[in-house]
């Protein structure tokens, strides 16, 4: 069971620690976990059907539209980021379900641009 307690770390900042256990090869080790660790986002496996921005940028050119069939390695679009033109290619074979961007559109990081069926 988890038990909470407050502790001051080396930097003098008080942090809430949660006691728990770590199990490796069926051996249990007592451990202390921070609240920040317990509140972290869980790992989500990458979905190859969703093409998202990994850096903020502007759409320069689109090569596909909904309904197009593409093969892995085909060009999908060009994203200008940091004065460089980045060609985004299809990671898988498939059919384009949605294109959620337009030429000239400025995008932030982690925005869905293209969705495969």
Biopython code that builds the backbone (N, CA, C, O; Angstrom):
import numpy as np
from Bio.PDB.StructureBuilder import StructureBuilder

atoms = [
    (1, "UNK", "N", (0.827, -1.185, 0.000)),
    (1, "UNK", "CA", (0.000, 0.000, 0.000)),
    (1, "UNK", "C", (0.866, 1.241, 0.000)),
    (1, "UNK", "O", (1.943, 1.264, 0.595)),
    (2, "UNK", "N", (0.393, 2.257, -0.662)),
    (2, "UNK", "CA", (1.134, 3.515, -0.736)),
    (2, "UNK", "C", (0.920, 4.319, 0.529)),
    (2, "UNK", "O", (-0.185, 4.374, 1.069)),
    (3, "UNK", "N", (1.980, 4.934, 0.990)),
    (3, "UNK", "CA", (1.926, 5.763, 2.180)),
    (3, "UNK", "C", (2.587, 7.092, 1.836)),
    (3, "UNK", "O", (3.685, 7.103, 1.280)),
    (4, "UNK", "N", (1.947, 8.204, 2.151)),
    (4, "UNK", "CA", (2.473, 9.523, 1.807)),
    (4, "UNK", "C", (3.245, 10.111, 2.979)),
    (4, "UNK", "O", (2.903, 9.888, 4.140)),
    (5, "UNK", "N", (4.298, 10.869, 2.654)),
    (5, "UNK", "CA", (5.002, 11.654, 3.652)),
    (5, "UNK", "C", (5.717, 12.779, 2.930)),
    (5, "UNK", "O", (6.041, 12.658, 1.749)),
    (6, "UNK", "N", (5.963, 13.873, 3.634)),
    (6, "UNK", "CA", (6.670, 15.011, 3.051)),
    (6, "UNK", "C", (8.121, 14.954, 3.474)),
    (6, "UNK", "O", (8.443, 14.546, 4.589)),
    (7, "UNK", "N", (9.000, 15.372, 2.563)),
    (7, "UNK", "CA", (10.424, 15.349, 2.844)),
    (7, "UNK", "C", (11.067, 16.520, 2.123)),
    (7, "UNK", "O", (10.609, 16.909, 1.049)),
    (8, "UNK", "N", (12.111, 17.084, 2.690)),
    (8, "UNK", "CA", (12.846, 18.176, 2.060)),
    (8, "UNK", "C", (14.041, 17.564, 1.357)),
    (8, "UNK", "O", (14.837, 16.861, 1.980)),
    (9, "UNK", "N", (14.175, 17.830, 0.038)),
    (9, "UNK", "CA", (15.292, 17.254, -0.712)),
    (9, "UNK", "C", (16.521, 18.147, -0.598)),
    (9, "UNK", "O", (16.500, 19.136, 0.135)),
    (10, "UNK", "N", (17.588, 17.810, -1.313)),
    (10, "UNK", "CA", (18.868, 18.514, -1.223)),
    (10, "UNK", "C", (18.767, 19.975, -1.637)),
    (10, "UNK", "O", (19.559, 20.797, -1.175)),
    (11, "UNK", "N", (17.813, 20.317, -2.494)),
    (11, "UNK", "CA", (17.667, 21.701, -2.933)),
    (11, "UNK", "C", (16.843, 22.532, -1.960)),
    (11, "UNK", "O", (16.667, 23.733, -2.167)),
    (12, "UNK", "N", (16.338, 21.910, -0.907)),
    (12, "UNK", "CA", (15.541, 22.613, 0.086)),
    (12, "UNK", "C", (14.073, 22.707, -0.269)),
    (12, "UNK", "O", (13.314, 23.387, 0.421)),
    (13, "UNK", "N", (13.660, 22.038, -1.333)),
    (13, "UNK", "CA", (12.264, 22.061, -1.763)),
    (13, "UNK", "C", (11.551, 20.866, -1.143)),
    (13, "UNK", "O", (12.026, 19.732, -1.210)),
    (14, "UNK", "N", (10.399, 21.146, -0.537)),
    (14, "UNK", "CA", (9.637, 20.064, 0.063)),
    (14, "UNK", "C", (8.910, 19.295, -1.034)),
    (14, "UNK", "O", (8.257, 19.895, -1.887)),
    (15, "UNK", "N", (9.022, 17.979, -1.014)),
    (15, "UNK", "CA", (8.371, 17.138, -2.006)),
    (15, "UNK", "C", (7.589, 16.049, -1.303)),
    (15, "UNK", "O", (8.023, 15.509, -0.286)),
    (16, "UNK", "N", (6.448, 15.739, -1.850)),
    (16, "UNK", "CA", (5.647, 14.660, -1.289)),
    (16, "UNK", "C", (6.162, 13.352, -1.862)),
    (16, "UNK", "O", (6.230, 13.190, -3.081)),
    (17, "UNK", "N", (6.521, 12.428, -1.002)),
    (17, "UNK", "CA", (7.015, 11.127, -1.430)),
    (17, "UNK", "C", (5.979, 10.068, -1.121)),
    (17, "UNK", "O", (5.307, 10.121, -0.091)),
    (18, "UNK", "N", (5.856, 9.119, -2.007)),
    (18, "UNK", "CA", (4.895, 8.043, -1.832)),
    (18, "UNK", "C", (5.682, 6.741, -1.756)),
    (18, "UNK", "O", (6.416, 6.387, -2.678)),
    (19, "UNK", "N", (5.516, 6.038, -0.643)),
    (19, "UNK", "CA", (6.253, 4.781, -0.522)),
    (19, "UNK", "C", (5.497, 3.701, -1.265)),
    (19, "UNK", "O", (4.267, 3.656, -1.254)),
    (20, "UNK", "N", (6.244, 2.846, -1.901)),
    (20, "UNK", "CA", (5.658, 1.764, -2.666)),
    (20, "UNK", "C", (6.668, 0.646, -2.779)),
    (20, "UNK", "O", (7.577, 0.524, -1.958)),
    (21, "UNK", "N", (6.506, -0.151, -3.784)),
    (21, "UNK", "CA", (7.463, -1.235, -3.984)),
    (21, "UNK", "C", (7.743, -1.401, -5.469)),
    (21, "UNK", "O", (6.891, -1.147, -6.320)),
    (22, "UNK", "N", (8.949, -1.828, -5.745)),
    (22, "UNK", "CA", (9.400, -2.100, -7.096)),
    (22, "UNK", "C", (9.671, -3.592, -7.159)),
    (22, "UNK", "O", (10.417, -4.121, -6.334)),
    (23, "UNK", "N", (9.077, -4.278, -8.125)),
    (23, "UNK", "CA", (9.246, -5.722, -8.237)),
    (23, "UNK", "C", (10.066, -6.025, -9.477)),
    (23, "UNK", "O", (9.676, -5.676, -10.591)),
    (24, "UNK", "N", (11.210, -6.679, -9.280)),
    (24, "UNK", "CA", (12.081, -7.101, -10.372)),
    (24, "UNK", "C", (12.377, -8.574, -10.175)),
    (24, "UNK", "O", (12.883, -8.986, -9.131)),
    (25, "UNK", "N", (12.057, -9.360, -11.186)),
    (25, "UNK", "CA", (12.277, -10.815, -11.127)),
    (25, "UNK", "C", (11.724, -11.425, -9.850)),
    (25, "UNK", "O", (12.389, -12.214, -9.177)),
    (26, "UNK", "N", (10.497, -11.043, -9.532)),
    (26, "UNK", "CA", (9.757, -11.558, -8.387)),
    (26, "UNK", "C", (10.374, -11.200, -7.037)),
    (26, "UNK", "O", (10.019, -11.799, -6.022)),
    (27, "UNK", "N", (11.299, -10.228, -7.010)),
    (27, "UNK", "CA", (11.878, -9.747, -5.763)),
    (27, "UNK", "C", (11.334, -8.346, -5.542)),
    (27, "UNK", "O", (11.404, -7.499, -6.432)),
    (28, "UNK", "N", (10.792, -8.102, -4.354)),
    (28, "UNK", "CA", (10.178, -6.820, -4.029)),
    (28, "UNK", "C", (11.177, -5.925, -3.302)),
    (28, "UNK", "O", (11.811, -6.341, -2.332)),
    (29, "UNK", "N", (11.309, -4.676, -3.790)),
    (29, "UNK", "CA", (12.204, -3.701, -3.182)),
    (29, "UNK", "C", (11.371, -2.503, -2.737)),
    (29, "UNK", "O", (10.618, -1.956, -3.542)),
    (30, "UNK", "N", (11.485, -2.076, -1.470)),
    (30, "UNK", "CA", (10.761, -0.885, -1.039)),
    (30, "UNK", "C", (11.361, 0.345, -1.724)),
    (30, "UNK", "O", (12.573, 0.410, -1.930)),
    (31, "UNK", "N", (10.532, 1.303, -2.071)),
    (31, "UNK", "CA", (11.010, 2.491, -2.770)),
    (31, "UNK", "C", (10.140, 3.689, -2.417)),
    (31, "UNK", "O", (9.044, 3.535, -1.879)),
    (32, "UNK", "N", (10.634, 4.876, -2.724)),
    (32, "UNK", "CA", (9.888, 6.102, -2.541)),
    (32, "UNK", "C", (9.669, 6.736, -3.910)),
    (32, "UNK", "O", (10.620, 6.903, -4.673)),
    (33, "UNK", "N", (8.448, 7.085, -4.221)),
    (33, "UNK", "CA", (8.094, 7.685, -5.503)),
    (33, "UNK", "C", (7.583, 9.094, -5.258)),
    (33, "UNK", "O", (6.842, 9.331, -4.304)),
    (34, "UNK", "N", (7.977, 10.032, -6.116)),
    (34, "UNK", "CA", (7.504, 11.404, -5.956)),
    (34, "UNK", "C", (6.099, 11.535, -6.533)),
    (34, "UNK", "O", (5.672, 10.711, -7.341)),
    (35, "UNK", "N", (5.391, 12.572, -6.117)),
    (35, "UNK", "CA", (4.062, 12.841, -6.648)),
    (35, "UNK", "C", (4.157, 13.133, -8.148)),
    (35, "UNK", "O", (3.287, 12.739, -8.924)),
    (36, "UNK", "N", (5.219, 13.824, -8.539)),
    (36, "UNK", "CA", (5.427, 14.129, -9.960)),
    (36, "UNK", "C", (5.518, 12.825, -10.771)),
    (36, "UNK", "O", (4.948, 12.730, -11.858)),
    (37, "UNK", "N", (6.216, 11.851, -10.254)),
    (37, "UNK", "CA", (6.332, 10.560, -10.935)),
    (37, "UNK", "C", (4.972, 9.863, -11.009)),
    (37, "UNK", "O", (4.617, 9.294, -12.042)),
    (38, "UNK", "N", (4.229, 9.909, -9.934)),
    (38, "UNK", "CA", (2.932, 9.227, -9.904)),
    (38, "UNK", "C", (1.919, 9.902, -10.836)),
    (38, "UNK", "O", (1.016, 9.239, -11.346)),
    (39, "UNK", "N", (2.062, 11.214, -11.063)),
    (39, "UNK", "CA", (1.125, 11.968, -11.904)),
    (39, "UNK", "C", (1.541, 12.032, -13.375)),
    (39, "UNK", "O", (0.873, 12.691, -14.172)),
    (40, "UNK", "N", (2.628, 11.363, -13.744)),
    (40, "UNK", "CA", (3.127, 11.442, -15.115)),
    (40, "UNK", "C", (2.111, 10.853, -16.097)),
    (40, "UNK", "O", (1.259, 10.047, -15.726)),
    (41, "UNK", "N", (2.227, 11.282, -17.372)),
    (41, "UNK", "CA", (1.349, 10.741, -18.404)),
    (41, "UNK", "C", (1.767, 9.311, -18.707)),
    (41, "UNK", "O", (2.959, 9.027, -18.831)),
    (42, "UNK", "N", (0.806, 8.412, -18.827)),
    (42, "UNK", "CA", (1.176, 7.034, -19.155)),
    (42, "UNK", "C", (1.697, 6.945, -20.596)),
    (42, "UNK", "O", (1.320, 7.748, -21.449)),
    (43, "UNK", "N", (2.549, 5.977, -20.850)),
    (43, "UNK", "CA", (3.102, 5.760, -22.177)),
    (43, "UNK", "C", (1.984, 5.357, -23.130)),
    (43, "UNK", "O", (1.155, 4.505, -22.810)),
    (44, "UNK", "N", (1.974, 5.984, -24.310)),
    (44, "UNK", "CA", (0.990, 5.656, -25.323)),
    (44, "UNK", "C", (1.750, 5.240, -26.576)),
    (44, "UNK", "O", (2.568, 6.000, -27.094)),
    (45, "UNK", "N", (1.482, 4.054, -27.053)),
    (45, "UNK", "CA", (2.179, 3.557, -28.223)),
    (45, "UNK", "C", (1.846, 4.416, -29.443)),
    (45, "UNK", "O", (0.708, 4.857, -29.607)),
    (46, "UNK", "N", (2.833, 4.647, -30.287)),
    (46, "UNK", "CA", (2.684, 5.457, -31.483)),
    (46, "UNK", "C", (1.707, 4.809, -32.448)),
    (46, "UNK", "O", (1.824, 3.621, -32.752)),
    (47, "UNK", "N", (0.732, 5.594, -32.937)),
    (47, "UNK", "CA", (-0.235, 5.108, -33.919)),
    (47, "UNK", "C", (0.226, 5.583, -35.290)),
    (47, "UNK", "O", (0.182, 6.779, -35.577)),
    (48, "UNK", "N", (0.667, 4.660, -36.139)),
    (48, "UNK", "CA", (1.192, 5.013, -37.456)),
    (48, "UNK", "C", (0.127, 5.555, -38.393)),
    (48, "UNK", "O", (0.465, 6.068, -39.459)),
    (49, "UNK", "N", (-1.160, 5.459, -38.032)),
    (49, "UNK", "CA", (-2.237, 6.000, -38.865)),
    (49, "UNK", "C", (-2.419, 7.492, -38.647)),
    (49, "UNK", "O", (-3.122, 8.139, -39.424)),
    (50, "UNK", "N", (-1.815, 8.049, -37.627)),
    (50, "UNK", "CA", (-1.917, 9.474, -37.328)),
    (50, "UNK", "C", (-0.587, 10.152, -37.631)),
    (50, "UNK", "O", (0.436, 9.819, -37.032)),
    (51, "UNK", "N", (-0.604, 11.099, -38.558)),
    (51, "UNK", "CA", (0.600, 11.858, -38.884)),
    (51, "UNK", "C", (0.493, 13.204, -38.183)),
    (51, "UNK", "O", (-0.354, 14.029, -38.528)),
    (52, "UNK", "N", (1.365, 13.422, -37.188)),
    (52, "UNK", "CA", (1.328, 14.640, -36.375)),
    (52, "UNK", "C", (2.613, 15.439, -36.555)),
    (52, "UNK", "O", (3.642, 14.901, -36.965)),
    (53, "UNK", "N", (2.540, 16.722, -36.245)),
    (53, "UNK", "CA", (3.738, 17.553, -36.290)),
    (53, "UNK", "C", (4.631, 17.211, -35.111)),
    (53, "UNK", "O", (4.143, 16.953, -34.010)),
    (54, "UNK", "N", (5.933, 17.208, -35.338)),
    (54, "UNK", "CA", (6.879, 16.982, -34.247)),
    (54, "UNK", "C", (7.614, 18.276, -33.903)),
    (54, "UNK", "O", (8.368, 18.345, -32.933)),
    (55, "UNK", "N", (7.371, 19.307, -34.732)),
    (55, "UNK", "CA", (7.971, 20.610, -34.531)),
    (55, "UNK", "C", (6.998, 21.645, -35.109)),
    (55, "UNK", "O", (6.339, 21.358, -36.109)),
    (56, "UNK", "N", (6.889, 22.827, -34.517)),
    (56, "UNK", "CA", (6.006, 23.844, -35.092)),
    (56, "UNK", "C", (6.468, 24.236, -36.501)),
    (56, "UNK", "O", (7.666, 24.275, -36.780)),
    (57, "UNK", "N", (5.517, 24.520, -37.373)),
    (57, "UNK", "CA", (5.888, 24.889, -38.729)),
    (57, "UNK", "C", (4.692, 25.307, -39.569)),
    (57, "UNK", "O", (3.573, 25.435, -39.073)),
    (58, "UNK", "N", (4.961, 25.521, -40.875)),
    (58, "UNK", "CA", (3.961, 25.966, -41.829)),
    (58, "UNK", "C", (3.867, 24.959, -42.966)),
    (58, "UNK", "O", (4.884, 24.476, -43.463)),
    (59, "UNK", "N", (2.639, 24.645, -43.376)),
    (59, "UNK", "CA", (2.438, 23.728, -44.502)),
    (59, "UNK", "C", (2.773, 24.471, -45.791)),
    (59, "UNK", "O", (2.189, 25.516, -46.080)),
    (60, "UNK", "N", (3.707, 23.937, -46.558)),
    (60, "UNK", "CA", (4.144, 24.547, -47.805)),
    (60, "UNK", "C", (3.446, 23.908, -49.004)),
    (60, "UNK", "O", (3.050, 24.601, -49.941)),
    (61, "UNK", "N", (3.296, 22.582, -48.969)),
    (61, "UNK", "CA", (2.694, 21.877, -50.104)),
    (61, "UNK", "C", (2.042, 20.588, -49.630)),
    (61, "UNK", "O", (2.573, 19.899, -48.759)),
    (62, "UNK", "N", (0.884, 20.262, -50.207)),
    (62, "UNK", "CA", (0.184, 19.005, -49.928)),
    (62, "UNK", "C", (0.223, 18.136, -51.181)),
    (62, "UNK", "O", (0.002, 18.627, -52.288)),
    (63, "UNK", "N", (0.503, 16.851, -51.008)),
    (63, "UNK", "CA", (0.557, 15.926, -52.137)),
    (63, "UNK", "C", (-0.609, 14.942, -52.156)),
    (63, "UNK", "O", (-0.767, 14.200, -53.126)),
    (64, "UNK", "N", (-1.431, 14.918, -51.101)),
    (64, "UNK", "CA", (-2.523, 13.947, -50.997)),
    (64, "UNK", "C", (-3.836, 14.639, -50.649)),
    (64, "UNK", "O", (-3.858, 15.787, -50.203)),
    (65, "UNK", "N", (-4.928, 13.908, -50.864)),
    (65, "UNK", "CA", (-6.265, 14.369, -50.474)),
    (65, "UNK", "C", (-7.022, 13.148, -49.963)),
    (65, "UNK", "O", (-6.591, 12.020, -50.204)),
    (66, "UNK", "N", (-8.130, 13.341, -49.270)),
    (66, "UNK", "CA", (-8.893, 12.208, -48.760)),
    (66, "UNK", "C", (-9.281, 11.256, -49.895)),
    (66, "UNK", "O", (-9.698, 11.680, -50.973)),
    (67, "UNK", "N", (-9.130, 9.963, -49.620)),
    (67, "UNK", "CA", (-9.455, 8.932, -50.604)),
    (67, "UNK", "C", (-8.266, 8.442, -51.396)),
    (67, "UNK", "O", (-8.344, 7.390, -52.031)),
    (68, "UNK", "N", (-7.147, 9.185, -51.378)),
    (68, "UNK", "CA", (-5.950, 8.744, -52.101)),
    (68, "UNK", "C", (-5.360, 7.499, -51.447)),
    (68, "UNK", "O", (-5.351, 7.364, -50.223)),
    (69, "UNK", "N", (-4.870, 6.595, -52.287)),
    (69, "UNK", "CA", (-4.151, 5.423, -51.789)),
    (69, "UNK", "C", (-2.665, 5.717, -51.913)),
    (69, "UNK", "O", (-2.195, 6.146, -52.967)),
    (70, "UNK", "N", (-1.925, 5.482, -50.831)),
    (70, "UNK", "CA", (-0.489, 5.748, -50.820)),
    (70, "UNK", "C", (0.273, 4.512, -50.358)),
    (70, "UNK", "O", (-0.267, 3.644, -49.673)),
    (71, "UNK", "N", (1.533, 4.457, -50.749)),
    (71, "UNK", "CA", (2.430, 3.393, -50.315)),
    (71, "UNK", "C", (3.428, 3.973, -49.312)),
    (71, "UNK", "O", (3.701, 5.173, -49.321)),
    (72, "UNK", "N", (3.960, 3.128, -48.464)),
    (72, "UNK", "CA", (4.973, 3.564, -47.512)),
    (72, "UNK", "C", (6.109, 4.218, -48.288)),
    (72, "UNK", "O", (6.611, 3.651, -49.259)),
    (73, "UNK", "N", (6.513, 5.410, -47.860)),
    (73, "UNK", "CA", (7.586, 6.143, -48.523)),
    (73, "UNK", "C", (7.103, 7.217, -49.478)),
    (73, "UNK", "O", (7.908, 8.033, -49.927)),
    (74, "UNK", "N", (5.803, 7.248, -49.810)),
    (74, "UNK", "CA", (5.256, 8.291, -50.685)),
    (74, "UNK", "C", (5.223, 9.624, -49.927)),
    (74, "UNK", "O", (5.041, 9.655, -48.710)),
    (75, "UNK", "N", (5.405, 10.727, -50.675)),
    (75, "UNK", "CA", (5.344, 12.063, -50.074)),
    (75, "UNK", "C", (3.903, 12.393, -49.701)),
    (75, "UNK", "O", (2.980, 12.159, -50.481)),
    (76, "UNK", "N", (3.722, 12.940, -48.501)),
    (76, "UNK", "CA", (2.403, 13.383, -48.049)),
    (76, "UNK", "C", (2.295, 14.903, -48.085)),
    (76, "UNK", "O", (1.305, 15.448, -48.573)),
    (77, "UNK", "N", (3.317, 15.587, -47.567)),
    (77, "UNK", "CA", (3.299, 17.047, -47.511)),
    (77, "UNK", "C", (4.695, 17.570, -47.232)),
    (77, "UNK", "O", (5.611, 16.813, -46.912)),
    (78, "UNK", "N", (4.840, 18.891, -47.362)),
    (78, "UNK", "CA", (6.088, 19.550, -46.978)),
    (78, "UNK", "C", (5.752, 20.531, -45.864)),
    (78, "UNK", "O", (4.858, 21.367, -45.999)),
    (79, "UNK", "N", (6.484, 20.415, -44.761)),
    (79, "UNK", "CA", (6.316, 21.272, -43.585)),
    (79, "UNK", "C", (7.580, 22.113, -43.436)),
    (79, "UNK", "O", (8.675, 21.575, -43.272)),
    (80, "UNK", "N", (7.424, 23.438, -43.493)),
    (80, "UNK", "CA", (8.577, 24.311, -43.282)),
    (80, "UNK", "C", (8.700, 24.589, -41.795)),
    (80, "UNK", "O", (7.769, 25.093, -41.168)),
    (81, "UNK", "N", (9.855, 24.258, -41.236)),
    (81, "UNK", "CA", (10.105, 24.479, -39.818)),
    (81, "UNK", "C", (11.555, 24.934, -39.664)),
    (81, "UNK", "O", (12.467, 24.290, -40.182)),
    (82, "UNK", "N", (11.765, 26.018, -38.968)),
    (82, "UNK", "CA", (13.100, 26.560, -38.737)),
    (82, "UNK", "C", (13.835, 26.807, -40.061)),
    (82, "UNK", "O", (15.020, 26.496, -40.187)),
    (83, "UNK", "N", (13.118, 27.370, -41.046)),
    (83, "UNK", "CA", (13.635, 27.720, -42.367)),
    (83, "UNK", "C", (14.093, 26.503, -43.176)),
    (83, "UNK", "O", (14.866, 26.642, -44.124)),
    (84, "UNK", "N", (13.624, 25.333, -42.808)),
    (84, "UNK", "CA", (13.953, 24.118, -43.554)),
    (84, "UNK", "C", (12.670, 23.482, -44.051)),
    (84, "UNK", "O", (11.660, 23.483, -43.346)),
    (85, "UNK", "N", (12.698, 22.935, -45.265)),
    (85, "UNK", "CA", (11.544, 22.238, -45.823)),
    (85, "UNK", "C", (11.676, 20.755, -45.486)),
    (85, "UNK", "O", (12.602, 20.086, -45.945)),
    (86, "UNK", "N", (10.740, 20.248, -44.681)),
    (86, "UNK", "CA", (10.745, 18.856, -44.239)),
    (86, "UNK", "C", (9.678, 18.093, -45.004)),
    (86, "UNK", "O", (8.489, 18.395, -44.896)),
    (87, "UNK", "N", (10.105, 17.103, -45.778)),
    (87, "UNK", "CA", (9.160, 16.282, -46.527)),
    (87, "UNK", "C", (8.651, 15.192, -45.598)),
    (87, "UNK", "O", (9.435, 14.395, -45.083)),
    (88, "UNK", "N", (7.353, 15.155, -45.384)),
    (88, "UNK", "CA", (6.724, 14.146, -44.533)),
    (88, "UNK", "C", (6.279, 13.008, -45.450)),
    (88, "UNK", "O", (5.538, 13.222, -46.409)),
    (89, "UNK", "N", (6.743, 11.796, -45.141)),
    (89, "UNK", "CA", (6.422, 10.643, -45.981)),
    (89, "UNK", "C", (5.498, 9.680, -45.243)),
    (89, "UNK", "O", (5.415, 9.688, -44.014)),
    (90, "UNK", "N", (4.807, 8.853, -46.023)),
    (90, "UNK", "CA", (3.874, 7.883, -45.441)),
    (90, "UNK", "C", (4.653, 6.762, -44.749)),
    (90, "UNK", "O", (5.535, 6.156, -45.358)),
    (91, "UNK", "N", (4.335, 6.483, -43.484)),
    (91, "UNK", "CA", (5.029, 5.404, -42.772)),
    (91, "UNK", "C", (4.473, 4.023, -43.121)),
    (91, "UNK", "O", (5.136, 3.010, -42.900)),
    (92, "UNK", "N", (3.249, 3.986, -43.669)),
    (92, "UNK", "CA", (2.581, 2.717, -43.975)),
    (92, "UNK", "C", (1.834, 2.827, -45.305)),
    (92, "UNK", "O", (1.587, 3.927, -45.800)),
    (93, "UNK", "N", (1.479, 1.677, -45.875)),
    (93, "UNK", "CA", (0.584, 1.648, -47.027)),
    (93, "UNK", "C", (-0.836, 1.879, -46.517)),
    (93, "UNK", "O", (-1.188, 1.415, -45.432)),
    (94, "UNK", "N", (-1.646, 2.587, -47.285)),
    (94, "UNK", "CA", (-3.026, 2.770, -46.857)),
    (94, "UNK", "C", (-3.747, 3.819, -47.662)),
    (94, "UNK", "O", (-3.251, 4.324, -48.669)),
    (95, "UNK", "N", (-4.957, 4.134, -47.177)),
    (95, "UNK", "CA", (-5.808, 5.136, -47.814)),
    (95, "UNK", "C", (-5.958, 6.316, -46.869)),
    (95, "UNK", "O", (-6.127, 6.145, -45.662)),
    (96, "UNK", "N", (-5.892, 7.513, -47.434)),
    (96, "UNK", "CA", (-6.022, 8.736, -46.638)),
    (96, "UNK", "C", (-7.489, 8.927, -46.255)),
    (96, "UNK", "O", (-8.364, 8.996, -47.118)),
    (97, "UNK", "N", (-7.745, 9.012, -44.944)),
    (97, "UNK", "CA", (-9.103, 9.232, -44.456)),
    (97, "UNK", "C", (-9.401, 10.725, -44.354)),
    (97, "UNK", "O", (-10.451, 11.187, -44.799)),
    (98, "UNK", "N", (-8.462, 11.483, -43.760)),
    (98, "UNK", "CA", (-8.658, 12.913, -43.557)),
    (98, "UNK", "C", (-7.355, 13.666, -43.760)),
    (98, "UNK", "O", (-6.282, 13.174, -43.409)),
    (99, "UNK", "N", (-7.452, 14.857, -44.326)),
    (99, "UNK", "CA", (-6.345, 15.811, -44.373)),
    (99, "UNK", "C", (-6.838, 17.020, -43.593)),
    (99, "UNK", "O", (-7.750, 17.715, -44.042)),
    (100, "UNK", "N", (-6.254, 17.275, -42.445)),
    (100, "UNK", "CA", (-6.766, 18.310, -41.545)),
    (100, "UNK", "C", (-6.012, 19.638, -41.643)),
    (100, "UNK", "O", (-6.195, 20.517, -40.800)),
    (101, "UNK", "N", (-5.170, 19.787, -42.663)),
    (101, "UNK", "CA", (-4.395, 21.013, -42.809)),
    (101, "UNK", "C", (-4.567, 21.588, -44.211)),
    (101, "UNK", "O", (-5.025, 20.904, -45.126)),
    (102, "UNK", "N", (-4.192, 22.861, -44.363)),
    (102, "UNK", "CA", (-4.246, 23.538, -45.660)),
    (102, "UNK", "C", (-2.890, 24.182, -45.921)),
    (102, "UNK", "O", (-2.135, 24.459, -44.989)),
    (103, "UNK", "N", (-2.592, 24.413, -47.185)),
    (103, "UNK", "CA", (-1.354, 25.099, -47.550)),
    (103, "UNK", "C", (-1.358, 26.491, -46.921)),
    (103, "UNK", "O", (-2.357, 27.207, -46.983)),
    (104, "UNK", "N", (-0.240, 26.860, -46.320)),
    (104, "UNK", "CA", (-0.108, 28.156, -45.657)),
    (104, "UNK", "C", (-0.468, 28.145, -44.184)),
    (104, "UNK", "O", (-0.205, 29.120, -43.480)),
    (105, "UNK", "N", (-1.059, 27.075, -43.708)),
    (105, "UNK", "CA", (-1.481, 26.998, -42.307)),
    (105, "UNK", "C", (-0.274, 26.819, -41.394)),
    (105, "UNK", "O", (0.619, 26.018, -41.671)),
    (106, "UNK", "N", (-0.262, 27.583, -40.295)),
    (106, "UNK", "CA", (0.800, 27.482, -39.288)),
    (106, "UNK", "C", (0.331, 26.548, -38.192)),
    (106, "UNK", "O", (-0.791, 26.662, -37.700)),
    (107, "UNK", "N", (1.196, 25.626, -37.816)),
    (107, "UNK", "CA", (0.837, 24.590, -36.845)),
    (107, "UNK", "C", (1.775, 24.583, -35.653)),
    (107, "UNK", "O", (2.962, 24.883, -35.779)),
    (108, "UNK", "N", (1.236, 24.239, -34.504)),
    (108, "UNK", "CA", (2.031, 24.032, -33.300)),
    (108, "UNK", "C", (2.533, 22.585, -33.291)),
    (108, "UNK", "O", (2.235, 21.811, -34.202)),
    (109, "UNK", "N", (3.279, 22.237, -32.281)),
    (109, "UNK", "CA", (3.778, 20.873, -32.132)),
    (109, "UNK", "C", (2.639, 19.925, -31.758)),
    (109, "UNK", "O", (1.712, 20.308, -31.045)),
    (110, "UNK", "N", (2.717, 18.696, -32.242)),
    (110, "UNK", "CA", (1.801, 17.601, -31.891)),
    (110, "UNK", "C", (0.374, 17.816, -32.400)),
    (110, "UNK", "O", (-0.588, 17.432, -31.735)),
    (111, "UNK", "N", (0.237, 18.431, -33.584)),
    (111, "UNK", "CA", (-1.073, 18.639, -34.210)),
    (111, "UNK", "C", (-1.287, 17.562, -35.265)),
    (111, "UNK", "O", (-0.388, 17.288, -36.061)),
    (112, "UNK", "N", (-2.475, 16.945, -35.279)),
    (112, "UNK", "CA", (-2.794, 15.918, -36.261)),
    (112, "UNK", "C", (-2.962, 16.566, -37.624)),
    (112, "UNK", "O", (-3.790, 17.461, -37.796)),
    (113, "UNK", "N", (-2.165, 16.108, -38.604)),
    (113, "UNK", "CA", (-2.222, 16.661, -39.955)),
    (113, "UNK", "C", (-2.974, 15.738, -40.904)),
    (113, "UNK", "O", (-3.847, 16.185, -41.648)),
    (114, "UNK", "N", (-2.637, 14.449, -40.878)),
    (114, "UNK", "CA", (-3.219, 13.480, -41.802)),
    (114, "UNK", "C", (-3.596, 12.228, -41.029)),
    (114, "UNK", "O", (-2.861, 11.784, -40.147)),
    (115, "UNK", "N", (-4.753, 11.661, -41.371)),
    (115, "UNK", "CA", (-5.227, 10.443, -40.732)),
    (115, "UNK", "C", (-5.455, 9.381, -41.790)),
    (115, "UNK", "O", (-6.131, 9.639, -42.786)),
    (116, "UNK", "N", (-4.900, 8.182, -41.594)),
    (116, "UNK", "CA", (-5.113, 7.048, -42.483)),
    (116, "UNK", "C", (-6.327, 6.254, -42.024)),
    (116, "UNK", "O", (-6.687, 6.290, -40.847)),
    (117, "UNK", "N", (-6.970, 5.525, -42.964)),
    (117, "UNK", "CA", (-8.080, 4.626, -42.607)),
    (117, "UNK", "C", (-7.545, 3.421, -41.895)),
    (117, "UNK", "O", (-8.313, 2.540, -41.508)),
]
sb = StructureBuilder()
sb.init_structure("model")
sb.init_model(0)
sb.init_chain("A")
sb.init_seg("    ")
for serial, (resi, resn, name, xyz) in enumerate(atoms, 1):
    if name == "N":
        sb.init_residue(resn, " ", resi, " ")
    sb.init_atom(name, np.array(xyz, "f"), 0.0, 1.0, " ", f" {name:<3s}", serial, name[0])
structure = sb.get_structure()
